[in-house]
Amino acid sequence: MSTRPLTVWVGLSFILLNALLWLAFGVVTLVRLDPGPVIPDEMRGFMSMAAFAITAILLGSLFFLFKRNRTVYTITIVSFALISLAIFFDDVGWSDLVFLGISLVPLILLIIDRKWYLR
């Protein structure tokens, strides 16, 4: 099974989409384009750096998942589980539910394609 199944491609695409959304969130927060309440600069900086760190982790995971790295597979599963759980520590609105869906899809597909990644 040297070719990647369609579900693997879809899962990896959702990981890339997730990374791009985190990057966009970090940029929007950093340059103060978010429509939310006024946030102190220290908190805004922390939120942006956390979003950029998550972006880097997801892009690194994407790279190593292409190579079927077992350790990164496990770390990615845990990362998406934590991202999905962290969404509930905020006031859950429609945008949070969209983000949750975009985080759960790759998590579910990674679990479904477990045999392919761990082979």
N, C-alpha and C positions, 0 to 999 in steps of 0.2 A: 504494500500500500504506500507507494512513494508519492503519489499525487495527493494533494490536499482535497478532502471532501468539501462540498459546498458549505456545509455547516461550519467548517473551520474558517473558510474565507469570510463568511458572514460574521462570525464571532470576532475575528481579527479586525474586520471593518468597523465593528461597533467599538472595539477598543480604541481604534484611531479616532472615531467620532467622539468618544468620551474624552480622549486627550485634547482634542481641539476645543471642545466645550470648556474644559478646565482652563485651557490657555486663554480663551476668550473671557471667561469669568475673571481670571487674574488681571488681564489688561483693563477690562471695564472697571474693576474695583480700584486698580492702581491709579487710573487717570480720572477717577471720580465721575464716571458716566452712569453709575447705578442710580435708579430713581428712589432708592430707599432713604431711610432717615440718615442724618448726619452721623458719621462714624469718626471717632478720634483717629488721627493720622497713624498712631502706633498700631491700632487694631486693623486699620485699612492695610498697612504695610504687612502685618502678620498674615492677614487673609490672602493678600496677593502672593506672598512668598509661599504660602501653603499650597495655593492653586498651581503655582509654577512647579513646585516640588512634585505634586501629584501628576502634572503633565509629564515631567521628566521620568517619573517612575513608570507611567503607562507606556510611554514611547520606548523605554528600555525593555519593558516586559514584551512589547510587541516585537521588537527586534529578536529577543531570545526565544520567544514562542515560535517564531519562524524556524528556529533551529531545534525545536522540540526539547528545550532544556527542562528537565524534571523539577529542579529547584525553583526556577522562575514560574513554572506552571503552578506550583503550590503557593508561592508568594502572590501571584496574580489572583488566584481564587480568594485568598485571605484579603487582599486589597479591595477587590470588588465587594466582598461581604462587608468589610468595614465602611466602605464608601456608601453602600446601600443602607447600612445601619445608621451612619452619621446623619443622613438626611432627616431622620426622625427627631434629631435634637434641635430642630428649628421649627418655626411655625410652618406646618406643611400646607403649601398652596399648590396651584396647578403646575407651576414651574418645577417645584420639588418633585411632583409626581412624574413629570416628563423625565427629569434627571434620574429618578429611581428606575423608570422603565429602561432608560438607556444604560443604566448600570446593571440591571438584572439580566438583560438579554445576553451579554457576553458571559456573565457568571453561569447562567443556565447552559449555554452552548459549550463552555469550557468543561462543565461537568458531563454533558452528553458525549463530548468527543474525547473523554478521558483516555480511552485506549489508544487513540491516535497520537496524542501528545506524549504519553508515557511509553510508547513502543520504542 
